[in-house]
Amino acid sequence: MDGLAWLVNRLAAMSPAEIAFRFGEQFKRTVSRYHRPDFSRLVNGPLDPLPALPGLAEGLKTLTDAGQLRRDWRCLAEQMQQGRFRALGVTWPDRPGLPDWHLDPTSGTRWPSQPYCFDVPYRYVPDRGDVKLVHELNRLQHLQPMAAAAAIEGDVDLAALVVGHIESWIDANPSFQGVNWTSGIELALRVVSLLVVTTLIGNQAYSKEFNQRLQHCLAAHGYWLARFPSRFSSANNHRIAEAGALYLLGRLVPTLHGAGRWAANSKGILEAELMLQFHADGVGSEQSPTYAAFSLEWILLCATVGGRSGDPWSDTSWRRLAQAGSQLRAITDAAGNQPRIGDDDEGRVLCSQLGPDAYVDIVLAFLAAAAQQPELAPPRVEPHLGQALFGRANPARRDSYEYASFPAGGYTAVREWRQGKENLWVMDHGPLGYLSIAAHGHADALSVWLHIDGRPVLVDAGTYLYHSGGAWREFFRSTIAHNTLAIRGESSSTTAGAFNWSQKAECRLLATAEEVDDWCVEAEHDGYEKRFGFRHRRRLERTSQGSIRLTDSLHGQGVSEQIEIGFLIAPGLDIRHTTDGWLVSAEEESLLLIADIGHLQGRVENALDEPKRSWHSPAFGERIPAQRLVFTGRMTAGQNATFDLTTQF
């Protein structure tokens, strides 16, 4: 029944052209079940010289002084030698020797390795856990820092271990069989890992026999990516990743049959998707800073490789990359934090260490160096393997007032100073997400986030889990998990599965003002109009008294409804009621005072499992209790819910 419901909802999101495409795709899948290519005919010669990302090996020498980074690489290598792996909040069971490429670490069961890949059910299999876990290991991204350590230290044993992992993976994953061939984005990320490894250690560690096996493996990846592209409602970051991998193969492995065609076609796709998946004001269309950074990193990698291999990219593409960087920099606080908007599954292209990192900052530093636009750099730049390819940018701090509104992408960010501390306010007034399924958006219309002095204070609930999330996936995408208004506890947009929506709120920006002591942003959305007869309107503004005023109102012909307005407080902060309002503090330091000057009743809500309330996910797979300040009462047209938010004491 779950599978049938998913199919019905998915079909509802498709156009007639997409349905026709899906029938054609299914026909190709059926043909490919019985007809596999002869890989000897997919290559035009020996893999000599080995493919190399231009500049990466030479640039690695610039990281010889990054002592902590090299120690981290060595630590990871030692852990992998002992069969110890941790990612996405989960630790794999110790397994001395080579990895079990199909193990689900949460259940101890194994994903199928022999059936035809498209016969493997993977969206939600309760007895096996989330498919993202097995896919994470099979991206082979742990081999990137291991290969870097082997190259920079001249460690032939470590290089042999890296090659052993690749040989083991090829043996355990016959082409187009098993769970690790089901998704194009996984193939694409694996291609990058293989290219990084060949760049750093290939010449000294690969035998001629292994070179042939590797070439057949790359040919299989390219063939499958070209045969089954993500199109129509699936054409989000997956399409960028797939085209990116084909472009890299086309430019760097010319012995593969079709390499020239892959490079030319994929470049056209990537330049087109850069314009589609980033609004004209630079906001990523998937409405997630980390997914925007992921797509940016892919395209930046391809544009850099193209420029160094005789295929320069257009000035138009570089300008759009810079626009995207400017938007991400505008929502970056003094410590390098961004509001966690929409989904974040910790996807990376170039990997320097496993586990959560300051990913948006990392990509901003890449872009600042590669595009030679130092103002895009984040306030902190930590050493990273990718700097060997793109170069190392200097940190760039911002210490003046900024009002940045992005009307197409739907965010306004205000950076101001109160008593010498940076206050970064961000308000959402944009679309739910990208394309008909808006896969990675959350029901966060008109949400507000606040960072003070580089510390998140009013935060987003986060992501937690995807396919295996079930009711938790629903909660973390819901309106009550975000800093906005909900009617009867219902979401402004209605979910239809883990990556789909049946009804989407549309926002409209009504007013902006940029003056330093008199700024404002006002917007509304229609997510409740059909169900309750109201549009929700929100105004965020600086008052003459020095506080921020937040005003919520309902507009329309509905009747009086029960509403709630929530503020999720960052874990680790304290909140208590005072005679002046609700005070948020860190130990003895007062950060924020929220005073309700309307008619609602306020209370602090602690984490609950049923109903699911007040949780925060700091990283994919992790869930911790949080406190939520919630105001409730009845409201109708003509009434306001008004709050004064003070950050200076």
N, C-alpha and C positions, 0 to 999 in steps of 0.2 A: 504493500500500500504506500509506503514511503517513496519507493521508486516511481510508482504511478503518479503520485502527487507531484513529485519533482518534474516528471515529464510534462504533465499538464501545465504547470506553471512556466516551464521553460518554453513550451510551444506558444504560450500566450504572449511571451516577450519577443517572438520572432515575426519578422515580416514575411510575406509570401516569397520574396527572393531568397531569404535565408532558409526557409523551409525547403525550397528547391535545392539550395546548396547542400543542406544536410542530407538529403536523399542521395545526392551525388557523392558526398563524402562517405556515406554508409556503403555505397556500391564499391568505392575504392578500397574500403576496409575489407569487404568480403573478398575482392580479388586478391588483395595482399595476403590474406590468410593462406591462399594456396600457391601464390606465385611470389617467390622471393628472388631478388636480383642476384646475379652472379657478380660478386664484388671484384673479381679480377677484371671485369669489363667496366667497372666504375672508376678505375684508376688508369692513368695514362703513362705511368712510369714510377720509378722508385721514389721513396720519400727522402730525397736527398737534394738540397739540404733540408734539414728538419724545419718545420714551420716555427717562426719566431715572431713574437710581438715586438715590432721595431722600437729599440730604445730601452726595453725593460732590463735586459741583462746588463747593459752599460750603466743604466741608472741605479742598479742595485748597489753599486759601489758608493753612492752618495748616502747610503743608510748604514755604513760601517760604524758611524759614531752613535747610532741609536741603540745604546746599550740595553735599555729595558725592553725594547722591541725584540732584539735578538735573543734576550733571555726568555721572553714569552714564546718565541718560535721554538727554542730548544726545549722548553717545558712541554709544549704541545707535542713535539716529536717524541719525547720520552713517554708521554702518556699514550700515544698511539703505538709505540713499541710494546707497551704493556697491555694493549687492547682496551684502553680506556677512552671513552668518547662521551662528550656532553654537548647537547644543543637543545634549543627551544625549551629550556627549563627541565630537561630530562637527562638522566645519566644512564647510558647503556651498561648492561652487565659486563664486568671485566671478561675479556676474551683474549688471552694471549695468542699471538699469531695474527693471522689476517682476519679482517672483519667478516661477520655474517651479514651479507649485503641485503638480506630479506627479513631480518629480525625486527619485530616491533618491540621496543624496549619496555613499554608499559604493560603489555600482556604476556610477553615471553613467547608469543606465537610467531609464525613466519608467514609473510606474504607469498603468494604464488610466484614461482620463478620459471615454470615451464609452459603454462598455457599461452595462447596467442594473447598479446597484450590487451587488445580491446575486449577480451572476454573477462578481464579481471574487474570485479566490482570494487570501487575504491572510494566512492563518495562518503558513505557512512557504513562501516562494518564494525559493530560494537565489540565483537570478540577480538578485533585486531587493533583498535585504537585509531588514531588520526594518521592518514597516509602521509601527511607532511613529515612525520618523523622518519619513516624509512626513506622518503625522498631526500631529506636533508643530508643524510650520510652519503647517498648515492650521487649527490652533486659533486663529490670529490673535492670540495673546496678546502677540506683540511689539508690536502696535498699542496696547496699553493704556498702557505707559510713553511711547510716542511721542505719543499723544494728550494725556497729562498734560503732557509737555514743551511741546507746542504751545499748550495752554491756559494754562499758568502763565507762559509767555513771550510770549503773543500772536503766535506765529509762524504766519502764514497759509500760508506755503509748506509748512511741515511738516504742517499740518492738511490741505492739499491732497494731500500725499503719502499720508497715512493714508487719505483717501477714495479715492485712486487704487488703493491696495492692495485695498480692499474691492470696488471696481468690477471690478478685474482678477479677483478671486476669483470673483465672481458670473459673469463672462463665461466663466471657465475651468471652472466646475463647475455645469453645468446641473442642475436639481433631480433628485435620485435617480439620477444617473449618475456612475459612476466610484468610485474608491477612497475619496473623501472623504465619501461618504454611507453607508458600510457600517456604521458603529458609532454607536449613539445617544449614547454619552458624548462623542464628538468633536463631534457637533452641539450638545450641551448646553454644552460649554466655549466653542464658537464663539459661541453666543447671548450668553454673559456678555461676551465681548470686544466684540461689536457694541453691547451696551447701555452698556458703559463708554465706548466711543468716542462714541456719540450723546449721552451725558451731558456729556462734556467739550468736544466741538467741534462737535456737530451743527448747532446754530443758525447758526454762522458759516461753516460749510464745505459744507453740503448744499444742493443745488439741489432744486427741486420734483420734477424728473424722477427724480433719484437717490432722493429720499424714497420714491417709488412703488416703485422697484426694491428698495430696502431692505425695504420693508414686505412685498413678495412673497417676499423671501428669508426674512424672519422667519416669515412664514406657512408657508412650505415646511418650515422647521425644526420649527415647532410641530406641524404636521400629521403629519410623519414620526415625531416623538417620541411623540405620542399614539397613533399607529397600531401602533408596534412597541416596546412597553415590554419591559424586561428583567424576566423573571418567574422564579419557582421557583429553580433552582440558579444562575441568572444574576443573581438579585436581590441583588447586593452593592452596592458603591459606585456601580456603573453605574445602578442603580435610583434612588439618591439624586440623582445628577447629572441624570438625565433628568427626574425629577419636579421638581427644583429649577429647571431651565430653563423648564419649563412653568408653574411657579408665577410666576416672574419675568415671563414673557410675559403670563400672565393678569392680573397686577396692573398691569403697566406699559404694556402695549399693548392697551388695551381694544377697539380697532378690529378686532382679529383675530377671525374667526368662532370661537366656542367659548371665548373668553378667560375668561369668568366660570366656565365649567365646568372649564377647566384649573386655574384658581386654587383652586377649592374642592376638587376631587379631589386635586390634588397636595399641598395642605396636609395632607389626611388621610393620604396616603401617607407624606409626610415625617415627620409626627409619629409614625406607626406604626413606620416604619423606624428612627427615632431610638431607640425602645425595643427593637427587634430587633437592630440592628447595633451597639449598645453594651450590654454586660452591665449588670446592676443596680449593680455596683461601679465602672462607668465605663470598663472596658477595651473597646477596639474589637474587635468579634467577628472581624474579619479577621486578628487577631493581628499587626498591623503598626502601629507608632506613626505612620508617615507616612500610611498609608491612613486611620487613625483621624482624623488631622488634616485630611485631604482631605475626608472626610465631614462633620467638624465645621464646616469652613469653608463648605461648601455650605449646611448647615442654618442656621448662624449668619447667613449672608448673607440667606437667605430670611426668617428670623425678624425680622431688623433691617428689611428692606424692608417686611415685613408690618406691623410696629409703626408705621412711619412713613407708611404709606399706608392706615391705617384698618382693618387686619386683625391685631390683636394676637394673639400666640401664648400658649399656656397656660403657667401657672407650672410645671406638670409638665414641659413640654418644656425650659424654661429650667433647671430643676433637673438634668435629665439632661445637658444641655450642660455645666453646671458640674461634675457628677460626672466626665464624660469629661475635662474640663480638669484636675481634681484628680489623676486617674491619670497623665496625661501629665506633669504637674508633678512628681509623685513620682519619676519615672525620669529627671528632668533634673538634670544635675550643675551645679557651680558656674560653669562656663563656658558653659552652655547646650547641652551635648551630651546626646543620648539614645542608648542602645544601638540599633543598627540591627537590629531584629528583623523577620523576614519580608521581604516584597518592598518595594521602594521604587523607583518609576519616575519620581519627581520631578514628579508631577502637581500642578498648582496651579489655583486658581480665579481669584483676582485676582493679576495678575502685575506686579511692580515692576521686575524685571530678569531676564534670561535666565541659565540656568545654575544650578548647585547653590546653595542658600542654607540658612539655619537655619530650615527650614520649620515644624517643630513649634513653635519659639519664636515665629515670626511669628503662627501661629494662636493660641497661648496669649495673646499680647499683644492680639490682636483680641478674644478672649473676655473677658479681664480688663477691657478698656475697655467693651465692649458690655454685659456682664452686671453691671458695676460690682462686680467681685470682684477687688480689686487683688492679693490673695494668689496668684492664679493666674498672674500675670505671670512671665515668665522672668527670669533674672538679668541679661540684656542685652536691650535693646529698640532695634533699629536702625530708622531711618526707612523707611517702606514706603508705597506708594500706598494700600493698604487702610486705613491709618490715617486717610486723608481721609474714609472712610466710617464706620469704627467708633470713631474716636477714638484717642488715644495714651495707652498705659498707662505708668506709671513702673516701672522694673525692681524686682524683688522678690527679695532674697537670702534664703536659708535657712541658718542657722548653728547649728542645734541638732539633736540626735539625732532621727531619724525611723525608725520601723518601719512600713511600709505593706504590708499583704498584701491581695491582691485574689483571693479564692478562686474567684469565678465566672469571671473572665477569665483567671486562672491565672498571676499574677506576684506575687513578693514583692520589695520594694525596701527596702534598709536604707541609711540615710545616717548615717555616723558620722565622728568626727574622731579622727585619730591624729597626734600631734605638730603640731597646728594645720592639718592637711590633710584635706580632705574625702575620704572613701572611700565610693563609691556601689557597692553590690553589688546585682545584680538576678538572680533565678533564675526560670526558666520552669517552670511546672507546669500549663499550660493546654492547651486543645484545639489541634488542628493548625491549624484555620482555620474559616471560616464556610461553612455550608451543605454540601451533599453533595460538592461538588468542592473545597472548601477552597482556592480558586484561588491565594491569595497567602500561604499558610502555608509554612513550611519544616520539615524533619524535625529540629527542634531541641529535642525533649522533654528537660527537665531541664538545659538549657544554663545556663551562668553567665556573666555579664558583669561587668567591674570597671572603674570610672573612678576615678582618683586625682588629686585637686587639679585637677579640670576637664580631665583628660587621659584619653582612652580607653586602656586597657592590655590587657585581655582583650576581644577584639572579635569581632563577627560577620563572616562572610565577605562578606555583602552580596548584591546581586542580579545585576549585570552585564547580562544581556540576557534578553529574553522569547522572541518567536517565532523569531528567528534564532539563538538561543543553542545549540540542539542539545544536544550532550554537556555543554557548559558550563552550560547551564540546569540539567541534571540535577545536576552537581557542586555548584553554589552552593546548591541546595536540600537537599543530602544531609546526613546526620548527621556524616560526617567533616569537613564544612566548619564544624562548630559545636563549641562547648566542652562536649562531653558524651561519653558512652561509646557505642562501637559494637561489635557482635559480628560477627566475621569481615568487618569492613569494610562491612557492610550497613547500610542506613538503618532507623531505627525505624519510619518510615512509607514506603510504597512508591508511587512515582510512576506515573502512567498518562497521560503527556502533559505538555505545558508548564504546564497549569493544572488538573491533575486528579490524584487519588490513588486507588489501588485498595485500599489498606489503611492505616488510620490508627491511630496510637498514641493511647491514651487515658490521660491523667494523673489521678492522685488525690493530693490534698494530705493528708498523714498527720499532721503536727504543726507547730505554730508556737509560738514564745515570743518575747516582745517586750522583755525586760529589757535594759537598755543594755549590760551586761557579760556577758550570758548569753543572747543571742538565738539563735534557730535557725529553720530551715525544713527540713522533710523531706517528700519526695514520691516517688512511683513511677509508672512507666508500663508498659503491657502490650504494647508494640510488638514485642517479641521472643518473646512467650509462645507463640504458635502455631508459630513456626518453630524455636525453640530450647528452649522449655520454661521460660524465665526471665522474670521481671519485673525491670526495672532500678530500683533504689531509690537515691536520693541524699539526703544530709543535709549542709547547710551551716550552720555554727555558730561562734559566738565562744567561744574557750576561755579558761580562767582564766589561761593564759600570755600572753594578748594577741594570739594569732594567730587566723586563721580556719582551721577544720578542714573539709575536704571529704572525705566518705566515700561511696564507691560500693560497692554490693553487688548480688548476684544472688539472686533468691528463686524457688524452683520445683523442678522435678524433672528439669531438663536435665543433660547430661553436661558435663565440662570443655570450655570453649570458648576460642578465641583472642579476646582483646578488645584494644581500644585506647581510651585516654582522651586527648583532645587539648585543648590550650590555644592558641588562635590569638593571636599577639602583634601588637599594632598596628604597622604599618609605621613605620619611623623609630626604633623602640626596639631596643636590643641585648639579646641573651640569651646567657649563658655559664654553664658548669658550674663550681661552686665546691665546696669541701669541705662546705659547709652545704646545698647544693642548687643549683637553677637560678635565677640572678639576672637579673632584668629591670631594665634601667636606661636612662636617657636621658642620653647623654653621661656625666658623672661622677656623676649623681644616681641612687641606688638607689631603685627603686620597689616591686619585688615579689620576694620569695624564695619559690620553690615547692620544697618538700622532700617527696619521696616516702618515707613511713615504712612502706611495704608491700613487696611482692615483685616489683613490675614494673620493667622496664628503660626508662629514659628516653633520649631523643635529640632533637636539633633537626632538624626536617625543613624543607627549603627548597623553593621553588616548583618544581613539576614539571608538564609537559604530559601525560605518560603514565607512570603513571596520574596523573590530575589531583589535585594536592595543594597545599595551602598557598598559596592566592591570596586576595587581598582586592579587593573592588570598592568604592572610595570614592564612586562616583557611577555612575548608569546609563550603560552603554556603556564604562566604564573598568575595567581589570583590571591590578593591580600585584602583584609578588611580595610574599610575607609569610613570616614564620617561624612555625613551629608546633612547640610542645613536645609531644611525643607519648610516652605510656607504654604499653608493650605487654607481654603475657604471657598466661598461661592463668588462667582463673578459673572457679569453680563455686560452687554454693550453699554458704553458710557462710563464704566468704572475703570479705575487704574489701580495697578499694584505698583507701588513706588518704593525704591530702596536707595538710601544713601550709602555709598561705599567709600570709606575714608582710609587712606594709606599713610597719612602723616599724623604724628602724635606729639 
